[in-house]
Amino acid sequence: MAKTQLNVRVDESTAEAARRRAQQRGVSVNRYIEELVQQDAGEAGRTFVEAAADFMKQYEAVFAEEFGTAERRAGPPAKGGGKRAKGKR
């Protein structure tokens, strides 16, 4: 993947902490910062999915009343009720 240069300003204690943590991990400061951002973005995605699941759980009855249940929307079962005839596999 192509890299883009990003310049940021931080106070000296933050810069030193970043250098120290990167060195402890055996990676460059660039790689350390990149990993932090990727981790943070992943957590935001998980937080969104968890919030969406909570919302759906909280309003499940409202959606079911308004739009019906999944079973009602699915329509009639397939011919033969989805069961196999005896002796056929």
KAPEQUI-V966353 format. One record per pair of residues at least 24 apart in sequence whose ideal C-beta (glycine too) atoms are under 7 Angstrom apart, sorted by the first residue. I is the first residue (numbers start at 1). J is the second residue. If there is no record, write none. Layout:
BEGIN
I|J, I|J
END
This chain:
BEGIN
none
END
